[in-house]
Amino acid sequence: MTWTARLWTYVRDDRPAGDATPPAVWFTYTPDRKGIHSQTHLAKFEGVLQADAYAGFNALFDDGTVREAAC
């Protein structure tokens, strides 16, 4: 039997933009790949999100607080 899970990886590095906040990487695991996980992880995030074409990210772009930078 196989399971489809997800290892979520979030990376932040705004150094070229002149931001003094240090870069960071965060990894988290979920037992499935439902879009609610990315929505929960990034609930307070505002800004530009570079993401792959995974449909689970789509709801993040609905209200305009998160803007998509497609890869």
Backbone torsions as a table, in degrees:
resi	resn	phi	psi	omega
1	MET	NA	141.3	176.4
2	THR	-120.9	155.6	178.8
3	TRP	-127.3	143.8	173.5
4	THR	-101.1	114.2	179.6
5	ALA	-119.4	-173.0	-178.7
6	ARG	-143.8	131.5	168.5
7	LEU	-104.4	108.3	-178.0
8	TRP	-85.9	134.4	178.3
9	THR	-126.6	123.1	178.5
10	TYR	-119.7	130.1	-176.4
11	VAL	-125.5	137.9	177.3
12	ARG	-130.2	126.4	176.4
13	ASP	-157.6	95.7	-178.6
14	ASP	-104.9	21.8	-177.2
15	ARG	-57.3	-42.3	179.8
16	PRO	-63.2	-22.1	179.7
17	ALA	-83.3	1.5	179.4
18	GLY	85.7	7.7	178.6
19	ASP	-74.9	134.5	-178.2
20	ALA	-87.6	-4.7	179.0
21	THR	-68.1	130.6	-178.5
22	PRO	-66.4	152.1	176.7
23	PRO	-64.3	157.6	-178.9
24	ALA	-152.1	154.5	173.6
25	VAL	-132.5	137.3	177.8
26	TRP	-130.3	129.8	176.9
27	PHE	-115.4	140.3	172.7
28	THR	-148.3	153.7	-175.9
29	TYR	-115.6	142.3	169.5
30	THR	-132.4	149.0	-177.0
31	PRO	-75.8	-5.1	175.5
32	ASP	-144.3	177.5	-177.2
33	ARG	-116.7	36.8	179.4
34	LYS	-67.0	143.9	-178.6
35	GLY	-63.8	-21.6	179.3
36	ILE	-58.9	-27.4	-179.8
37	HIS	-66.3	-48.5	178.9
38	SER	-65.0	-35.5	178.1
39	GLN	-65.3	-37.7	177.7
40	THR	-71.9	-46.2	-179.5
41	HIS	-58.4	-38.7	-173.4
42	LEU	-108.0	23.9	-175.2
43	ALA	-57.4	-34.9	-177.7
44	LYS	-101.4	3.1	-177.7
45	PHE	-75.9	138.3	172.4
46	GLU	-134.2	135.3	178.6
47	GLY	139.0	-152.9	-177.2
48	VAL	-99.1	130.7	178.8
49	LEU	-119.2	118.7	173.4
50	GLN	-90.7	120.5	-174.7
51	ALA	-140.8	158.8	174.1
52	ASP	-75.8	-173.6	-174.5
53	ALA	-84.0	15.6	179.7
54	TYR	-61.1	122.8	-175.7
55	ALA	-62.3	-20.3	179.3
56	GLY	-64.5	-16.8	177.6
57	PHE	-85.9	-17.3	-171.0
58	ASN	-54.4	-40.6	-177.8
59	ALA	-63.7	-23.4	179.4
60	LEU	-65.7	-24.7	-174.5
61	PHE	-94.4	-1.7	-172.4
62	ASP	-63.5	-43.1	-173.4
63	ASP	-95.6	-1.3	175.9
64	GLY	87.3	-5.7	178.3
65	THR	-74.6	-24.4	173.7
66	VAL	-114.8	126.3	179.0
67	ARG	-107.7	141.1	-176.6
68	GLU	-87.5	131.3	167.7
69	ALA	-116.0	92.9	-175.6
70	ALA	-62.6	148.7	-177.9
71	CYS	-86.6	NA	NA
